[in-house]
Amino acid sequence: LQLEKRVQYHEHLRPVCLPTADTNLTPDTNCTVIGWGKKNDTDSSEYEPAVNEVVVPILPRHLCNSWLAHKELNVTDGMICAGYADGGKDACQGDSGGPLLCQDKEDKDRWFVGGIVSWGIKCAHPKLPGVYAYVPKYVTWIQKEMSKYSEYNSRSNGKM
């Protein structure tokens, strides 16, 4: 993505990092999912005019799989799930592709993309967690793809 002007960071706009490939998001880590999706899955719910955020805890994969077993769905090792047993907070329709942002445990000013909103059943219902692509699993591939389009690479071989 190339912008016409340099981004001006401020209190509400900061860069976010990619995790390392060995980053491990452990259960009960609180992360923040943001997006412009619906606030709930009722027919009358509309897409939001402003970005929303909600804090959700990372859940053990085996717990999510036990909750989703009756739906014949499976959270694989390339995925992570987050939410509450009682429901109430979740990503929803229109949030797919948005980030699950997690705070660095050593540097509280540093945030990284732990996941990308992928799928869920309904929104914020009990024992139906949100499922996210687990970014640490894909970060090596992401960096490889990014390097193909780096400024140095595009100048050195004449390709964009």
Secondary structure, DSSP 4 states (H G I P E B T S, - for coil): ---SS----BTTB---BPPPTT----TT-EEEEEESS-SS-STT----SS-EEEEEEEE-HHHHHHHHGGGT----TTEEEE--TT------TT-TT-EEEEE-SS-TT-EEEEEEEEE-SSSS-TT--EEEEEHHHHHHHHHHHHHHT-HHHHHHHS--
